Amino acid sequence: MISKKLISIFQEEFKIDAVLRKKLLNNKVDIRLNTFQNWDSMKHVKLLIKIEKRFKIKINSKNENFFHSFKTSVKYLSKNFD
C-alpha cells in the first residue's frame, strides 16, 4: 500500500506519533511543506530523495508539485505507481 510506504518515510523524517500517523492514513488530516513542524526546504529535499529511492522514481520539475503535502503525494504515487 502506497500510503503505508510513504508514512514510514514521513515518520522517519518528522518523528510523527501514532495518533497523527493514524489520522494521516485515514485521510482525516494532512501535513504540508512550510506549515508542519520542521518541514522546511532542507527537510523537503531529504524527503524527496527518500521518496525517489523507496519508490524508484524520479522527482523533477514536472511532478515535484505533487510532493508538497502528504495527501497529494499519496494521490500522485497511487495514480502513477500502484
C-alpha positions, 0 to 999 in steps of 0.5 A: 500500500502506497500510503503505508510506504510513504508514512514510514518515510514521513515518520522517519523524517518528522518523528510523527506519533501514532495518533497523527500517523493514524489520522494521516492514513485515514485521510482525516488530516494532512501535513504540508511543506512550510506549515508542519513542524520542521518541514522546511526546504532542507527537510523537503529535499531529504524527503524527496530523495527518500521518496525517489529511492523507496519508490524508484522514481524520479522527482523533477520539475514536472511532478515535484508539485505533487510532493508538497503535502502528504495527501497529494503525494499519496494521490500522485504515487497511487495514480502513477505507481500502484 
